[in-house]
């Protein structure tokens, strides 16, 4: 959003790579960094100090990592989608804050999804936000395995494909004619 508002997006669009893939790779690197330099040390400290262990079997570790990667990729695609609004609105912060708040609510960041009423739980389970926090946590705790785990991974993959297609379509529409303020 900030590069669009300042006009620096012109340099991003003139790079010899896909605009979406450029931002996707930057955000993927950031997620990778946070996982290794924030997530793992926190988990290791909890393991050493409090004896916190991996709740699922070690075979479920692959499902957890797959769900975590798909969730991170969906989160990145969703954030790029929200930031694309800045191509049409000069001040897109309100839309972005609303979108991120909605995502955090339905992902279980504010309140665990298990505490939702049945109708809201069913809705949250089908949204792409479920795979960003709730599903990896459920796998980590050993509450999701087998067929339901594969169903969650398939749903996450489907949402990731949908989000990427929408982002690519909107990026193509938005970049047809870019008007930079002041010129």
N, C-alpha and C positions, 0 to 999 in steps of 0.2 A: 504494500500500500504506500509506504513512504517513497519508494523509488518512482512510483507512478505520480505521486503528488509533486515531487521535486523535479521530475523530468528525467531523472537518471535511468528510467526504464528504457530510454532510447538506446543507451549503451548495452543494456541487457538484450534488447531485441536485435541489435546489430552483431551480436556474437555468433560465431559459426556453429551454433548448436540450438537445439530445440529449447524454447523459452521455459516450457514446463519441466523438461528434464534438467535444465540448469538449476531451477529452484528446488526441484525434487531432490537432486543430488546434494545440494547445500544443506537442506533440512535433514536428509538421511545421515549425512556426516555429523550434524549436530546431535541427532538422536543416538547415534553410535557412541559419540563422545560421552553424552550424559549417562548412557547405560554402563559404560566401563568405568567412568570416573566419579559417578554419583551413586548409581544403583548397586553395583557390585560391592563397593566399599561399605555401603550402608548395610547390605545383607550380611557381608562377612563380619561386620562389627556386631550385628544382632546374633549371629551364629556363635561368635566367640564369647560375648558377654552374657547373653540370655539363653543360649542353646537352641535358638530358632533353627528349625530344619526344613527341608523341602518336604511339603505335606504329601505329595504324590509319589508314586514309584519312580524310580530313575528312568523307566521306559517312557513315562509321561513327560519327561524333560524335553524330548523332541517336540511333542505337541505344544508344550508351554512356549518354547522358543519360537516355533512356527506361528503360534497365535500372537505372541508378542511382536514379531516382525510384521505380520499382516496388520495388526492393530496400529503399529507405528506408521506403516505406509498409508493406511487409510486416514490416519490423523493428519499426515502431511498433505495428502490430496485434498482433504476437507479444508485445511487452512489456506492452501493455495486457492481453492474455490472461493473462499470468503474474501481473500485479498483481491481477487479479480473484480470484485464489485467496484473497486477504486477506479477502474477504467471508465465507469459511467457516473460515479458520484465523486465529487472532489473531496468530500469528507466522509469516509466510509467507516470510521471508528465505531459508530453506533451499531452498524450492521455486523461488524466483526465481533464486537463484544456480545451482542445478542446470540450470534451463532456459536461462539465459544462457550457461553454460559449454558446454552441448550445442550451442547455436546458434553460438557462436564456434568450436567445434571443426569442425562440419560446414560452416561458411562459409569455412574456410581461414584463419582469423585466427591460429591457433596453428601450423599446418603447412599449406603449400599443398596444395590438394585434389589436384593432379597427382601428389603423392608418395604418395597413399593406394594400398593394394592395389586390384586391379581390382574386387573385390566391394564394397569400401567406397566406392570412387570412384563406382560405379554407384548405390549408395544415396544418397550425398551429392549426386549430380547431380539426383536427383528430389525432394529435400527443399526446403522453401522457403528454407532458409538459404543455398543455393548462389547465389541471386540477390542476397544482401546484400553479399558481398565478392568471391567467386570469379568469378562471371559478369561483373560490371563490369570486373574486372581483366583477364579474358581478352579482352574487347572492346577495352579500352584498349590492350592489347599487340598487338592485331591478330590474335589467335589464334582469334577467333570472329567469323564474318561470314556473310552470305548466309542460306541455309535454316536452318542450326543456330542462328544468332542469332535468327531469327524463332521457332524452336521454343522457345528459352530464354525469350524475351519472353512467348510464349503460356503457358508453364508458370508463369512468375512471375505473370501476370495471373490464372491459375486459382487459384494458391495465395493470392493476395491476396483474391480473392473468398471462398474457403473460410474464411480467417482472419477476415475481417470478419463473415461470417455466424455463425461460432462465437462471436465476441466479442459480437455483438448478442444472440444467444440467451442466452448466459451472463449478460450484463448484465441482460437482462429477468428472468431467474430470480433473480439476486442482489439486484436492487433491489425485488422484490416485498415483502420484509419486511426492512428494515434495522434491526438492533438496535445502538444505540450504547452502548458501555460507560458505565456510570454513569447511564443513564437510559432 
